[in-house]
Amino acid sequence: MEQRVQSVEADSAETSTAKSVPELRRSIPAWALGLSLGLNALLLALWTSDRTGRLPRAVSEAPGAAPAQAASAAGEPDAGPDPERLLEQVNPVAGFNLHVHYGDLGPSLIQAGAIDPTRFEEVYREAGRPLTSDQLTALIDGSDAPVVIDRENSHFLLNFFWALGLANRSPLLEHGPLMSYSKGDIGRFASTGGWTLGARPATDLYSSADILELTPRQHDLVERVAMQVYRPCCDNHTAFADCNHGMAMLGLLQLLASQGASEGEMLEAAKYASSFWFPQQAMEVAAFFFVKQGLAYEQVAASDAVGRDVFSGTGFNSVHRWLAENGLLPEAPRQGGGCGV
């Protein structure tokens, strides 16, 4: 956003005081003149040090402020953050360890009817991305391997956790926003009616199985974290899981809580799962924090990276618009998946 700076010219006093200046200078002792010059030099140094292109913190965090880039301050060409470097930050080639393991989650989802393995495999085969042997093992037999999300398996995990979030019994599903806004038809949401890879109707699967055993305190933790995690496809947090990304995130948070994760660990996992499910949006958020605050994506607090101010639909649109206006939009490869299976 262009900032208007009003130019004000001070009236010159040279003409009106031309005669009095010589007498004034003669009347000032040498030590006073030296002190005055010293103070003026100090004030000048402070003034110039504040004109380096940096913005005050309160302004630099606002999407409408002008970009404050070190390269511009140094007189170098302003090329913006490097897209390849940004992509590696938000979607590292090595992936991100979510610090949970699969265990018998896959077989439990199949047993509950949340996943029809034949349909599940068919979707990926028809898309030209057949499940890998490791993915099939996790799905059919279970696995002790850690869950590492990467560029190749992000869509598999999106659907895998979608099934979990939908079917696992949850007070948040039974008494939360989805039920409140369902108007008696829980299948009216994309996260419910859109699930077609189960052996049972999605409305029958909804909060129907004790797949994960969570204590009341863990359920409370899931709800607390879920209310902090937004997604850029809408203005809803994960506690209102009305699309596949929201329901998948709910499933992931439940899995994390069931395996003893802390609130901070859950938010960090949500940050990187979101960055793989929304790579373009995450790259833009990373560019925003880099330009505004000089932070690499790994340095951005997880609660900020997935928070309402930058990662809700409205917040992200503000970030996107600011980047576009300043010619700083990066572009990521398509990999995150839409709002369907």
MIPA-634919 format. One record per residue (C-alpha): residue in three letters; residue number from 1; x, y, z. Coordinates in steps of 0.05 Angstrom, whole numbers, plus 5000, padded with zeros to 4 digits. Layout:
   kolkol   segu     xx     yy     zz
      ALA    NUM      X      Y      Z
...
! end
This chain:
   kolkol   segu     xx     yy     zz
      MET      1   5000   5000   5000
      GLU      2   5029   5067   4980
      GLN      3   5042   5111   5039
      ARG      4   5032   5185   5029
      VAL      5   5085   5229   5059
      GLN      6   5066   5301   5067
      SER      7   5124   5347   5049
      VAL      8   5130   5408   5094
      GLU      9   5180   5463   5081
      ALA     10   5203   5504   5140
      ASP     11   5203   5579   5131
      SER     12   5274   5606   5125
      ALA     13   5296   5651   5181
      GLU     14   5359   5675   5145
      THR     15   5328   5739   5119
      SER     16   5293   5760   5183
      THR     17   5353   5746   5228
      ALA     18   5410   5763   5182
      LYS     19   5430   5823   5224
      SER     20   5424   5790   5291
      VAL     21   5464   5727   5276
      PRO     22   5533   5760   5279
      GLU     23   5519   5791   5347
      LEU     24   5491   5724   5373
      ARG     25   5552   5685   5351
      ARG     26   5599   5735   5383
      SER     27   5562   5729   5448
      ILE     28   5568   5653   5454
      PRO     29   5628   5628   5493
      ALA     30   5673   5578   5457
      TRP     31   5657   5521   5505
      ALA     32   5582   5530   5494
      LEU     33   5591   5530   5420
      GLY     34   5630   5465   5423
      LEU     35   5577   5432   5466
      SER     36   5522   5454   5418
      LEU     37   5560   5427   5358
      GLY     38   5571   5361   5395
      LEU     39   5497   5353   5411
      ASN     40   5478   5369   5340
      ALA     41   5526   5316   5314
      LEU     42   5496   5265   5361
      LEU     43   5425   5282   5340
      LEU     44   5445   5278   5267
      ALA     45   5475   5209   5277
      LEU     46   5412   5184   5311
      TRP     47   5368   5213   5256
      THR     48   5407   5180   5200
      SER     49   5410   5113   5235
      ASP     50   5334   5112   5236
      ARG     51   5330   5122   5160
      THR     52   5357   5054   5138
      GLY     53   5293   5028   5108
      ARG     54   5272   4990   5170
      LEU     55   5200   4998   5192
      PRO     56   5177   5000   5264
      ARG     57   5155   4932   5288
      ALA     58   5081   4950   5292
      VAL     59   5083   4975   5220
      SER     60   5127   4920   5192
      GLU     61   5077   4868   5214
      ALA     62   5019   4902   5178
      PRO     63   5005   4875   5107
      GLY     64   4994   4946   5081
      ALA     65   5063   4973   5098
      ALA     66   5118   4983   5046
      PRO     67   5171   4929   5039
      ALA     68   5233   4937   5080
      GLN     69   5288   4897   5046
      ALA     70   5360   4897   5066
      ALA     71   5381   4892   4993
      SER     72   5346   4958   4976
      ALA     73   5377   4992   5037
      ALA     74   5445   4970   5013
      GLY     75   5432   4997   4943
      GLU     76   5429   4927   4912
      PRO     77   5376   4905   4862
      ASP     78   5310   4887   4897
      ALA     79   5296   4817   4870
      GLY     80   5255   4792   4929
      PRO     81   5264   4725   4964
      ASP     82   5288   4667   4921
      PRO     83   5229   4621   4903
      GLU     84   5271   4557   4904
      ARG     85   5298   4574   4972
      LEU     86   5228   4589   4997
      LEU     87   5201   4523   4970
      GLU     88   5256   4485   5005
      GLN     89   5239   4520   5070
      VAL     90   5165   4505   5068
      ASN     91   5170   4437   5032
      PRO     92   5239   4409   5047
      VAL     93   5260   4354   5000
      ALA     94   5276   4310   5060
      GLY     95   5206   4321   5087
      PHE     96   5185   4338   5157
      ASN     97   5180   4286   5213
      LEU     98   5113   4297   5246
      HIS     99   5138   4259   5308
      VAL    100   5083   4207   5307
      HIS    101   5084   4135   5281
      TYR    102   5031   4099   5241
      GLY    103   5022   4040   5288
      ASP    104   4959   4001   5272
      LEU    105   4922   4063   5249
      GLY    106   4913   4038   5177
      PRO    107   4882   3970   5196
      SER    108   4838   4004   5248
      LEU    109   4811   4053   5196
      ILE    110   4796   3995   5150
      GLN    111   4762   3955   5205
      ALA    112   4719   4015   5224
      GLY    113   4697   4022   5151
      ALA    114   4729   4091   5146
      ILE    115   4773   4067   5089
      ASP    116   4756   4018   5034
      PRO    117   4827   3996   5014
      THR    118   4806   3977   4944
      ARG    119   4775   4045   4930
      PHE    120   4832   4081   4965
      GLU    121   4884   4046   4921
      GLU    122   4843   4057   4859
      VAL    123   4840   4132   4867
      TYR    124   4916   4138   4867
      ARG    125   4925   4088   4812
      GLU    126   4876   4125   4767
      ALA    127   4912   4190   4783
      GLY    128   4977   4161   4759
      ARG    129   5006   4161   4829
      PRO    130   4999   4090   4854
      LEU    131   5013   4078   4928
      THR    132   5084   4060   4946
      SER    133   5100   3996   4982
      ASP    134   5111   4035   5047
      GLN    135   5044   4069   5040
      LEU    136   5009   4003   5026
      THR    137   5043   3972   5087
      ALA    138   5020   4030   5132
      LEU    139   4950   4024   5104
      ILE    140   4940   3949   5103
      ASP    141   4986   3920   5156
      GLY    142   5006   3979   5200
      SER    143   5076   4004   5211
      ASP    144   5123   4027   5266
      ALA    145   5154   4077   5218
      PRO    146   5151   4151   5236
      VAL    147   5103   4193   5195
      VAL    148   5146   4238   5152
      ILE    149   5106   4284   5106
      ASP    150   5141   4303   5041
      ARG    151   5126   4326   4970
      GLU    152   5109   4256   4946
      ASN    153   5063   4231   5001
      SER    154   5027   4295   5023
      HIS    155   4963   4277   4986
      PHE    156   4964   4206   5012
      LEU    157   4969   4233   5083
      LEU    158   4914   4284   5069
      ASN    159   4864   4229   5054
      PHE    160   4892   4182   5107
      PHE    161   4883   4234   5162
      TRP    162   4816   4256   5132
      ALA    163   4788   4187   5145
      LEU    164   4815   4189   5216
      GLY    165   4787   4257   5232
      LEU    166   4719   4238   5205
      ALA    167   4711   4170   5239
      ASN    168   4747   4177   5305
      ARG    169   4700   4191   5362
      SER    170   4708   4263   5383
      PRO    171   4671   4311   5430
      LEU    172   4690   4366   5381
      LEU    173   4651   4332   5326
      GLU    174   4592   4315   5369
      HIS    175   4585   4382   5405
      GLY    176   4625   4431   5364
      PRO    177   4613   4479   5306
      LEU    178   4600   4425   5254
      MET    179   4541   4398   5292
      SER    180   4516   4468   5308
      TYR    181   4517   4490   5235
      SER    182   4494   4423   5206
      LYS    183   4420   4442   5210
      GLY    184   4405   4369   5222
      ASP    185   4444   4346   5161
      ILE    186   4516   4329   5179
      GLY    187   4529   4306   5108
      ARG    188   4522   4376   5080
      PHE    189   4596   4393   5089
      ALA    190   4653   4379   5042
      SER    191   4689   4343   5098
      THR    192   4631   4294   5109
      GLY    193   4591   4287   5045
      GLY    194   4655   4292   5004
      TRP    195   4687   4229   5034
      THR    196   4675   4173   4984
      LEU    197   4731   4125   5001
      GLY    198   4699   4090   5059
      ALA    199   4663   4023   5063
      ARG    200   4604   4058   5097
      PRO    201   4568   4124   5084
      ALA    202   4605   4184   5111
      THR    203   4545   4204   5153
      ASP    204   4549   4136   5188
      LEU    205   4623   4143   5198
      TYR    206   4619   4211   5231
      SER    207   4650   4206   5302
      SER    208   4631   4132   5304
      ALA    209   4693   4093   5325
      ASP    210   4742   4093   5382
      ILE    211   4803   4088   5337
      LEU    212   4847   4129   5383
      GLU    213   4841   4129   5458
      LEU    214   4846   4200   5483
      THR    215   4837   4223   5555
      PRO    216   4790   4282   5570
      ARG    217   4852   4326   5578
      GLN    218   4879   4304   5510
      HIS    219   4811   4320   5478
      ASP    220   4815   4389   5510
      LEU    221   4886   4398   5482
      VAL    222   4862   4378   5412
      GLU    223   4807   4430   5416
      ARG    224   4853   4484   5442
      VAL    225   4904   4473   5386
      ALA    226   4850   4464   5333
      MET    227   4822   4533   5348
      GLN    228   4891   4563   5332
      VAL    229   4902   4528   5265
      TYR    230   4870   4561   5204
      ARG    231   4870   4543   5130
      PRO    232   4872   4592   5072
      CYS    233   4814   4561   5034
      CYS    234   4765   4592   5083
      ASP    235   4761   4632   5147
      ASN    236   4749   4572   5192
      HIS    237   4797   4542   5242
      THR    238   4806   4467   5250
      ALA    239   4754   4462   5305
      PHE    240   4704   4477   5250
      ALA    241   4729   4422   5203
      ASP    242   4681   4433   5145
      CYS    243   4729   4414   5089
      ASN    244   4778   4357   5077
      HIS    245   4839   4397   5099
      GLY    246   4805   4416   5164
      MET    247   4782   4345   5178
      ALA    248   4851   4317   5161
      MET    249   4884   4367   5207
      LEU    250   4836   4347   5262
      GLY    251   4856   4274   5252
      LEU    252   4930   4292   5254
      LEU    253   4921   4332   5319
      GLN    254   4884   4274   5351
      LEU    255   4939   4226   5332
      LEU    256   4992   4273   5360
      ALA    257   4955   4282   5425
      SER    258   4944   4207   5432
      GLN    259   5019   4196   5427
      GLY    260   5036   4248   5480
      ALA    261   5053   4310   5438
      SER    262   5054   4378   5472
      GLU    263   5016   4438   5448
      GLY    264   5079   4467   5417
      GLU    265   5095   4402   5381
      MET    266   5025   4398   5354
      LEU    267   5027   4468   5327
      GLU    268   5095   4455   5294
      ALA    269   5068   4393   5261
      ALA    270   5007   4432   5238
      LYS    271   5052   4486   5209
      TYR    272   5089   4437   5164
      ALA    273   5030   4393   5147
      SER    274   4994   4456   5124
      SER    275   5055   4478   5084
      PHE    276   5054   4413   5045
      TRP    277   4979   4414   5035
      PHE    278   4980   4488   5015
      PRO    279   5049   4497   4984
      GLN    280   5033   4560   4945
      GLN    281   5002   4595   5004
      ALA    282   5057   4573   5051
      MET    283   5110   4601   5003
      GLU    284   5075   4668   5002
      VAL    285   5070   4669   5078
      ALA    286   5144   4651   5082
      ALA    287   5161   4707   5033
      PHE    288   5119   4756   5074
      PHE    289   5155   4740   5139
      PHE    290   5223   4741   5104
      VAL    291   5212   4810   5074
      LYS    292   5177   4841   5133
      GLN    293   5216   4812   5192
      GLY    294   5278   4778   5161
      LEU    295   5255   4710   5186
      ALA    296   5266   4643   5151
      TYR    297   5204   4599   5153
      GLU    298   5233   4554   5206
      GLN    299   5241   4615   5251
      VAL    300   5168   4636   5245
      ALA    301   5128   4616   5306
      ALA    302   5080   4560   5287
      SER    303   5022   4596   5318
      ASP    304   5037   4655   5272
      ALA    305   5048   4613   5209
      VAL    306   4980   4579   5214
      GLY    307   4944   4634   5252
      ARG    308   4885   4676   5232
      ASP    309   4925   4738   5213
      VAL    310   4962   4705   5155
      PHE    311   4933   4636   5142
      SER    312   4858   4644   5145
      GLY    313   4823   4660   5080
      THR    314   4819   4734   5096
      GLY    315   4888   4738   5127
      PHE    316   4921   4703   5069
      ASN    317   4886   4746   5018
      SER    318   4916   4807   5051
      VAL    319   4985   4776   5049
      HIS    320   4976   4756   4976
      ARG    321   4952   4825   4956
      TRP    322   5011   4859   4991
      LEU    323   5061   4813   4957
      ALA    324   5028   4824   4889
      GLU    325   5028   4899   4897
      ASN    326   5103   4897   4912
      GLY    327   5121   4847   4857
      LEU    328   5142   4793   4907
      LEU    329   5096   4735   4891
      PRO    330   5133   4668   4889
      GLU    331   5104   4608   4853
      ALA    332   5102   4536   4878
      PRO    333   5090   4471   4840
      ARG    334   5020   4441   4847
      GLN    335   5021   4384   4897
      GLY    336   4976   4398   4956
      GLY    337   4910   4373   4929
      GLY    338   4842   4406   4926
      CYS    339   4782   4398   4971
      GLY    340   4763   4329   4945
      VAL    341   4792   4258   4947
! end
